[in-house]
C-alpha cells in the first residue's frame, strides 16, 4: 500500500529536479534554501530564486505538515467527529515571475492530503499567466497538459481544463487569471497508486514545458510601456492569490510559514486607476483572451 512517506519523498525529489532545470535555463540565478519548522507539526523546504537572467523572483516549495484537523475542514465536513483526528498534508508549490514581460508567469501545485479517519485525496494543477498572450505558446502549453492527462484518462483534460477556467478566475474583474491550464482537487475515486501516478506525471510535465516557454521568449525585446503593463498584470495576479486562492488560505489557516505562503507574490506589481488599453493594441488583445472556455 502506498504510504504518505513514499509520496512525501517523491515530492522532495520533484522539488530537486525542477530547481535544477530552472537554474540551468536561467543561467545565473541560484535557489537559496530555507528550512522551516511548523510549531504544530511538520515543516518544509522553501527554495527561492531571485535576480536571475530570466527569473526575477520564483519559488519552488516543498512542505509536509501535520497535526489537529483545521477548523475550516471541520466546518466544511460538518463533523464534530473530526475533533479527535489528525491530518497530514504534503506537496510542492511553484510560482515563477520572470524579468521580461514577454515571458509568462507560471504556477504549479501538486499535493496529497490524508486524515487519521482514513479520508485521503490528491489535488493540484498547472496554469499559465502570460503578460501578453501568444496563441502559439498557449496552444503548446495546453497540448502538453492534454498529453499528460490523456495517458491516464481522456476525460481528464476537458474536465480539469474547465475546472481551471472556473478556479483561476477573478470574479471582481470578470476575467481569468491567464490562459488557464488544468486544476483538480480531492481526487480519490480511483486507487491511490493510479492517482499518484497521474500526479507524478503532472509534476514531471512542469519543467520541460516551462523551460521551452523560457527559451522561446527570453530574448524578445520590450519597451518601458511593456514593463508597465507587466506590473498591472502582476497586480491582477496578486489580487487572485490574496482574495481567492485556496492554497494561500490553507497555509494561513493552518499556521503555515508566512514567508513561504506569500512567496507567490512578485517583487513589484502595479495598480493604475481605471486603466483602459488602446484599441487594437497588444494589451487589448491579451484582455480579449482572458475568458473562460477558449479551446486552445
C-alpha positions, 0 to 999 in steps of 0.5 A, a space after each residue: 500500500 502506498 504510504 504518505 512517506 513514499 509520496 512525501 519523498 517523491 515530492 522532495 525529489 520533484 522539488 530537486 529536479 525542477 530547481 535544477 532545470 530552472 537554474 540551468 535555463 536561467 543561467 545565473 540565478 541560484 535557489 537559496 534554501 530555507 528550512 522551516 519548522 511548523 510549531 504544530 507539526 511538520 515543516 518544509 523546504 522553501 527554495 527561492 530564486 531571485 535576480 536571475 537572467 530570466 527569473 526575477 523572483 520564483 519559488 519552488 516549495 516543498 512542505 509536509 505538515 501535520 497535526 489537529 484537523 483545521 477548523 475550516 475542514 471541520 466546518 466544511 465536513 460538518 463533523 464534530 467527529 473530526 475533533 479527535 483526528 489528525 491530518 497530514 498534508 504534503 506537496 510542492 508549490 511553484 510560482 515563477 515571475 520572470 524579468 521580461 514581460 514577454 515571458 509568462 508567469 507560471 504556477 504549479 501545485 501538486 499535493 496529497 492530503 490524508 486524515 487519521 479517519 482514513 479520508 485521503 485525496 490528491 489535488 493540484 494543477 498547472 496554469 499559465 499567466 502570460 503578460 501578453 498572450 501568444 496563441 502559439 505558446 498557449 496552444 503548446 502549453 495546453 497540448 502538453 497538459 492534454 498529453 499528460 492527462 490523456 495517458 491516464 484518462 481522456 476525460 481528464 483534460 476537458 474536465 480539469 481544463 474547465 475546472 481551471 477556467 472556473 478556479 483561476 478566475 477573478 470574479 471582481 474583474 470578470 476575467 481569468 487569471 491567464 490562459 488557464 491550464 488544468 486544476 483538480 482537487 480531492 481526487 480519490 475515486 480511483 486507487 491511490 497508486 493510479 492517482 499518484 501516478 497521474 500526479 507524478 506525471 503532472 509534476 514531471 510535465 512542469 519543467 520541460 514545458 516551462 523551460 521551452 516557454 523560457 527559451 522561446 521568449 527570453 530574448 524578445 525585446 520590450 519597451 518601458 510601456 511593456 514593463 508597465 503593463 507587466 506590473 498591472 498584470 502582476 497586480 491582477 495576479 496578486 489580487 487572485 492569490 490574496 482574495 481567492 486562492 485556496 492554497 494561500 488560505 490553507 497555509 494561513 489557516 493552518 499556521 503555515 510559514 508566512 514567508 513561504 505562503 506569500 512567496 507567490 507574490 512578485 517583487 513589484 506589481 502595479 495598480 493604475 486607476 481605471 486603466 483602459 488599453 488602446 484599441 487594437 493594441 497588444 494589451 487589448 488583445 491579451 484582455 480579449 483572451 482572458 475568458 473562460 472556455 477558449 479551446 486552445 
